[in-house]
Amino acid sequence: MEEHGRYGVGNEGRGYKSKAEVHIARMLENSGIAYNYEHPLAVVDGGRVRIWYPDFYLPEYGMIIEYFDVNGDTSYDERKQHKLEAYRQAGIEGVFLTNDSLKGDWPTKLLSQIEDVLKGRIKRFYNRRYADV
């Protein structure tokens, strides 16, 4: 990966904003998971369509990964909760990480979280499919 400033460069040419994002990107690459860094995403927020840039968009899975790197800041926490609620209301699925998420064997945990989202989709599909039978 080409180095740019303090952190690496995302696959769309933008520099990563944190070391944690660099680690997440490398883990995705090492796992063979395609991603777009800060790919624009239209989100309905407060009745208006807004363009947000989640940290990672996984196009093969139609999901996002967001890394929230600030803990304990009331204003940041409120914005984070607002964002999570807007994603939930819009039906945007993803994995949402914090500093604590990146401890221990976090790559295995992250892969498991991605898998859980995909399993949830399959479960909803079969529940819907057989509800009418």
C-alpha angles and dihedrals in degrees: 000000000000113000120232122180115314095335137035128271121260122234090262093054098259120126118247114250097218143020088244090061089052090052092048091049092050091048091052091048092048089050093050093244113147116224143170117219115229092347111180115258126187111228128180105229121174091346093306129102111239132179113234128180110219113199095246132013116195103206096188090056101032092231140112138228117212123189115203105197103177120080128184098018107123095207093048091046091053092050090047092052090046091052093047091050092048090051091049093049091048092050092242109155125206152126117271118203138190133183089274090056090064098062129102116356092351096156091062091045092050092050088049091052091051089049091049091055090051092046089051089057092051091048091051090048094054093042090053093042095053097036089080096047 
